[in-house]
């Protein structure tokens, strides 16, 4: 590697060294806070403030058990899992047919509909808070998880449709025409031709929306409320902060506990998302 770098022209060597240095700095900016976050979850407040970067004296799990018991995190995680899974399923059920239709559309109407979906990016989430509250009350679904499950896909459809439509447009029409000549219906073409090829795009949509749904705080807080039987993990975490003072070790332990599902989902979907990014770069 050193010989290859030395054989490069001076300008290329400077560029290679600079890019490598910036990459290491960026990695340190990510790793150091994450390391501090992990070690602090095993400490008490005194150890956190006196020696923030030192390893804990004991790897005691008491902070985790305290956080789980105090905020009832197991139930909150279960609520978040149910809400997120059903919202993701509904998002795909709505976004896949819409993207399929837009990808096949050739007239001006398809462009208009796609533009309407794109307008969803211009609406800030807090701007729809009051109308959403009124709608939930009118439907009798206020303070229920059900309304949140229906609401979250509505916020995710613009991005999901744009991503999936872009992937489906890269599929040659000859494949669809061949399937149609064999007697396949539109639903069969979507299921047997488009979906297998769009797996990287679907994985990208799932991962991005999972992060958004799992970390949602404002709408679950307003629509579900403080009910411990229904609240999600992001609503439960702030209850670890009490008026008498915050135990930062317990707070960080609870937060780290809630990050485990995110890490698991990212591990499962990252390869497909990388394929999606690489395929887009090659085709672009």
Residue pairs with C-beta under 8 A, 6 or more apart in sequence:
5 13
5 16
6 13
8 16
35 53
36 52
36 53
37 252
37 255
37 256
38 256
39 53
39 54
39 55
39 56
40 48
40 52
40 248
40 249
40 252
41 63
41 64
41 249
41 252
41 253
41 255
41 256
42 56
42 58
42 59
42 60
42 61
42 63
42 249
42 253
43 56
43 63
43 249
44 247
44 249
45 247
45 248
45 249
47 54
47 56
47 57
47 249
48 248
48 249
63 247
63 249
63 250
63 252
63 253
64 253
64 254
64 256
64 257
66 247
66 250
66 253
67 73
67 240
67 250
67 251
67 253
67 254
67 257
68 74
68 254
68 257
70 239
70 240
70 250
71 236
71 237
71 239
71 240
71 254
72 228
72 236
73 233
73 236
73 254
73 257
73 258
75 228
75 229
76 228
76 231
76 232
76 233
76 235
76 236
76 237
77 233
77 257
77 258
77 261
79 145
79 230
79 231
79 232
79 233
80 214
80 232
80 233
80 234
80 258
80 261
81 261
82 145
83 145
83 148
83 149
83 152
83 213
83 220
83 232
84 210
84 213
84 214
86 149
87 148
87 149
87 152
87 153
87 156
87 209
87 213
88 206
88 209
88 210
88 213
90 149
90 150
90 153
91 152
91 153
91 156
91 157
91 160
91 205
91 209
92 160
92 202
92 205
92 206
94 153
94 157
95 156
95 157
95 160
95 161
95 164
95 205
96 164
96 190
96 195
96 202
97 190
98 117
98 157
98 161
99 160
99 161
99 164
99 165
99 167
99 168
100 168
100 186
100 190
100 194
101 110
102 110
102 113
102 114
102 117
102 161
102 165
102 168
103 165
103 168
103 169
103 171
103 194
104 168
104 176
105 111
105 113
114 161
114 162
114 165
117 157
117 158
117 161
117 162
118 158
118 162
119 158
120 155
120 157
120 158
120 159
121 158
121 159
125 155
125 218
125 219
126 218
129 218
129 219
129 222
132 151
132 219
132 223
133 142
133 222
133 223
136 142
136 144
136 147
136 223
139 147
141 147
142 223
143 223
143 224
143 225
143 227
143 230
144 223
144 224
144 230
145 224
145 230
147 223
148 216
148 219
148 220
148 223
148 224
148 232
151 219
151 223
152 209
152 212
152 213
152 216
152 219
155 212
156 209
156 212
156 213
159 205
159 208
159 209
160 205
160 209
163 201
163 204
163 205
163 208
164 198
164 201
164 202
164 205
166 201
166 280
167 197
167 198
167 200
167 201
167 276
168 194
168 198
168 201
170 279
170 283
171 193
171 194
171 197
171 198
175 193
176 189
176 193
176 194
179 188
179 189
179 192
179 193
180 189
184 192
184 193
195 202
199 272
200 272
200 273
200 275
200 276
200 279
201 276
202 272
203 269
203 272
203 273
203 276
204 269
204 272
204 273
204 276
204 277
206 269
207 265
207 266
207 269
207 270
207 273
210 262
210 265
211 262
214 233
214 234
214 261
214 262
215 234
216 232
216 234
217 234
217 235
220 231
220 232
220 234
220 235
221 234
221 235
224 230
224 231
224 232
224 235
225 231
226 235
228 236
233 258
234 258
237 251
237 254
237 255
237 258
240 246
240 247
240 250
240 251
240 254
241 251
